């Protein structure tokens, strides 16, 4: 999507959570964890599919894996 000359990617919930755990984006870790918790409460959420998506972004995968181990 392009708005006012800025290209903005629109993704599914899994990709958004992976992005939230990417330290390069500088989002607060608490927000990333809360997004993950909300997603895990959804019917049909599959942590394995989330980790598969995260496999493409190693900077995000480490933090995400750590939090998933604690929450699950």
Z-matrix of the N, CA and C atoms (Angstrom, degrees):
N
C 1 1.442
C 2 1.524 1 107.77
N 3 1.308 2 116.91 1 140.23
C 4 1.452 3 121.80 2 177.59
C 5 1.520 4 108.39 3 -120.26
N 6 1.321 5 116.37 4 125.93
C 7 1.458 6 121.77 5 179.17
C 8 1.517 7 108.72 6 -133.66
N 9 1.322 8 116.34 7 124.88
C 10 1.475 9 122.02 8 179.16
C 11 1.519 10 112.17 9 50.44
N 12 1.305 11 115.94 10 39.86
C 13 1.455 12 120.37 11 177.46
C 14 1.516 13 115.22 12 81.03
N 15 1.324 14 117.68 13 0.14
C 16 1.462 15 121.89 14 178.48
C 17 1.517 16 109.27 15 -104.83
N 18 1.319 17 116.30 16 133.43
C 19 1.458 18 119.86 17 176.13
C 20 1.518 19 108.57 18 -91.45
N 21 1.317 20 115.39 19 125.64
C 22 1.460 21 121.57 20 -177.14
C 23 1.518 22 108.21 21 -121.67
N 24 1.318 23 116.86 22 124.06
C 25 1.461 24 120.58 23 177.71
C 26 1.516 25 110.52 24 -81.85
N 27 1.305 26 116.61 25 134.35
C 28 1.457 27 121.84 26 176.24
C 29 1.523 28 106.59 27 -113.27
N 30 1.317 29 115.76 28 121.96
C 31 1.457 30 121.47 29 -173.02
C 32 1.517 31 110.45 30 -126.76
N 33 1.306 32 115.52 31 177.33
C 34 1.458 33 120.49 32 175.90
C 35 1.532 34 109.62 33 -83.00
N 36 1.325 35 115.44 34 176.94
C 37 1.465 36 120.56 35 -176.59
C 38 1.522 37 112.18 36 -60.33
N 39 1.324 38 117.11 37 -40.35
C 40 1.466 39 119.74 38 -178.20
C 41 1.522 40 111.42 39 -61.63
N 42 1.297 41 117.26 40 -46.98
C 43 1.467 42 119.98 41 -179.61
C 44 1.526 43 110.59 42 -65.28
N 45 1.318 44 116.96 43 -37.01
C 46 1.466 45 120.20 44 178.73
C 47 1.526 46 111.11 45 -63.63
N 48 1.329 47 116.85 46 -39.43
C 49 1.467 48 120.40 47 178.08
C 50 1.521 49 110.12 48 -66.59
N 51 1.319 50 117.10 49 -43.92
C 52 1.469 51 120.51 50 177.58
C 53 1.525 52 109.49 51 -58.71
N 54 1.317 53 117.61 52 -45.06
C 55 1.466 54 120.94 53 177.85
C 56 1.525 55 111.19 54 -59.97
N 57 1.327 56 116.95 55 -39.01
C 58 1.466 57 120.48 56 -179.18
C 59 1.526 58 111.64 57 -63.05
N 60 1.322 59 117.32 58 -29.16
C 61 1.464 60 121.25 59 179.22
C 62 1.529 61 112.98 60 -88.91
N 63 1.305 62 117.84 61 -1.31
C 64 1.464 63 120.90 62 179.79
C 65 1.528 64 109.13 63 -78.81
N 66 1.329 65 118.60 64 111.36
C 67 1.467 66 120.62 65 -177.14
C 68 1.527 67 112.98 66 -62.66
N 69 1.301 68 117.61 67 -21.87
C 70 1.466 69 120.48 68 179.37
C 71 1.526 70 111.90 69 -67.24
N 72 1.323 71 117.30 70 -21.81
C 73 1.461 72 120.36 71 180.00
C 74 1.521 73 112.12 72 -86.31
N 75 1.328 74 117.43 73 -17.00
C 76 1.463 75 121.43 74 173.75
C 77 1.518 76 115.74 75 72.89
N 78 1.320 77 118.65 76 23.24
C 79 1.461 78 120.10 77 177.39
C 80 1.525 79 109.51 78 -78.61
N 81 1.336 80 117.27 79 147.30
C 82 1.467 81 119.43 80 178.35
C 83 1.531 82 111.25 81 -60.51
N 84 1.313 83 116.28 82 134.23
C 85 1.470 84 121.88 83 -178.12
C 86 1.527 85 111.44 84 -59.52
N 87 1.331 86 116.89 85 -35.21
C 88 1.462 87 120.55 86 -179.77
C 89 1.526 88 111.09 87 -61.02
N 90 1.325 89 116.69 88 -38.27
C 91 1.466 90 120.19 89 178.61
C 92 1.526 91 110.60 90 -67.64
N 93 1.308 92 116.58 91 -40.09
C 94 1.464 93 120.44 92 178.64
C 95 1.528 94 110.32 93 -62.80
N 96 1.318 95 116.66 94 -42.91
C 97 1.465 96 120.66 95 -179.56
C 98 1.523 97 110.56 96 -65.89
N 99 1.319 98 117.38 97 -41.35
C 100 1.463 99 120.10 98 179.01
C 101 1.526 100 111.35 99 -64.87
N 102 1.318 101 117.25 100 -39.15
C 103 1.470 102 120.60 101 176.52
C 104 1.527 103 110.12 102 -62.86
N 105 1.317 104 116.65 103 -41.55
C 106 1.463 105 120.88 104 178.68
C 107 1.525 106 110.64 105 -63.76
N 108 1.324 107 117.10 106 -44.82
C 109 1.471 108 120.34 107 178.99
C 110 1.527 109 111.06 108 -59.53
N 111 1.323 110 116.30 109 -44.52
C 112 1.468 111 120.21 110 179.50
C 113 1.526 112 110.49 111 -61.97
N 114 1.312 113 116.79 112 -42.04
C 115 1.465 114 120.62 113 179.93
C 116 1.525 115 110.78 114 -65.44
N 117 1.329 116 117.49 115 -40.82
C 118 1.465 117 121.16 116 179.88
C 119 1.529 118 112.05 117 -64.01
N 120 1.331 119 117.35 118 -28.32
C 121 1.466 120 121.03 119 178.56
C 122 1.532 121 112.28 120 -75.22
N 123 1.323 122 116.58 121 -17.40
C 124 1.467 123 120.25 122 -179.12
C 125 1.525 124 110.54 123 -70.25
N 126 1.300 125 115.01 124 141.35
C 127 1.466 126 120.36 125 176.17
C 128 1.521 127 109.45 126 -62.50
N 129 1.306 128 115.76 127 133.31
C 130 1.458 129 120.61 128 176.98
C 131 1.517 130 115.42 129 86.90
N 132 1.332 131 117.40 130 1.63
C 133 1.471 132 118.40 131 178.85
C 134 1.526 133 109.28 132 -67.06
N 135 1.307 134 116.06 133 135.03
C 136 1.461 135 122.82 134 -177.59
C 137 1.527 136 109.05 135 -124.01
N 138 1.337 137 118.49 136 102.58
C 139 1.460 138 120.05 137 179.07
C 140 1.529 139 113.19 138 -53.77
N 141 1.319 140 117.35 139 -33.05
C 142 1.468 141 119.41 140 179.73
C 143 1.527 142 111.29 141 -64.29
N 144 1.321 143 117.42 142 -36.79
C 145 1.468 144 119.49 143 178.42
C 146 1.525 145 110.61 144 -70.98
N 147 1.319 146 116.49 145 -32.97
C 148 1.463 147 120.25 146 176.72
C 149 1.531 148 110.08 147 -65.39
N 150 1.315 149 116.85 148 -42.32
C 151 1.468 150 120.56 149 178.17
C 152 1.525 151 111.82 150 -66.99
N 153 1.318 152 116.49 151 -31.65
C 154 1.466 153 119.90 152 176.34
C 155 1.533 154 110.22 153 -63.92
N 156 1.325 155 116.17 154 -43.66
C 157 1.466 156 120.53 155 176.79
C 158 1.523 157 109.49 156 -63.79
N 159 1.327 158 116.93 157 -43.98
C 160 1.465 159 121.60 158 -178.20
C 161 1.519 160 112.34 159 -64.39
N 162 1.316 161 117.42 160 -21.58
C 163 1.458 162 120.75 161 179.44
C 164 1.516 163 113.57 162 -59.42
N 165 1.315 164 117.05 163 -21.55
C 166 1.464 165 121.38 164 178.98
C 167 1.530 166 112.41 165 -82.63
N 168 1.339 167 117.34 166 -13.03
C 169 1.460 168 122.28 167 -178.76
C 170 1.529 169 109.12 168 -130.02
N 171 1.347 170 117.68 169 84.24
C 172 1.470 171 121.49 170 -175.44
C 173 1.527 172 113.95 171 -58.05
N 174 1.323 173 117.66 172 -30.79
C 175 1.470 174 119.68 173 -179.81
C 176 1.526 175 110.56 174 -65.01
N 177 1.308 176 116.65 175 -32.27
C 178 1.462 177 120.69 176 179.76
C 179 1.525 178 111.71 177 -86.73
N 180 1.303 179 116.89 178 -33.07
C 181 1.470 180 120.89 179 -173.79
C 182 1.527 181 112.50 180 -60.44
N 183 1.313 182 118.08 181 -40.17
C 184 1.468 183 120.69 182 -177.14
C 185 1.527 184 111.44 183 -59.08
N 186 1.314 185 117.15 184 -51.82
C 187 1.466 186 120.76 185 -179.67
C 188 1.514 187 112.61 186 -65.94
N 189 1.316 188 116.03 187 -39.11
C 190 1.460 189 120.83 188 179.44
C 191 1.525 190 110.73 189 -64.64
N 192 1.307 191 117.10 190 -44.57
C 193 1.467 192 121.36 191 179.48
C 194 1.526 193 110.75 192 -61.63
N 195 1.313 194 116.27 193 -42.42
C 196 1.470 195 121.13 194 179.46
C 197 1.527 196 110.89 195 -59.48
N 198 1.318 197 116.89 196 -47.06
C 199 1.466 198 120.70 197 -178.30
C 200 1.527 199 110.88 198 -69.45
N 201 1.317 200 117.52 199 -40.06
C 202 1.466 201 120.02 200 177.70
C 203 1.526 202 111.23 201 -59.93
N 204 1.319 203 117.65 202 -39.07
C 205 1.464 204 120.72 203 179.36
C 206 1.523 205 111.09 204 -62.49
N 207 1.315 206 116.83 205 -35.86
C 208 1.467 207 120.54 206 179.39
C 209 1.529 208 110.59 207 -74.38
N 210 1.327 209 116.73 208 -43.96
C 211 1.462 210 120.54 209 -175.84
C 212 1.523 211 113.30 210 -72.88
N 213 1.321 212 116.37 211 -31.27
C 214 1.464 213 118.79 212 -178.35
C 215 1.505 214 108.81 213 -98.12
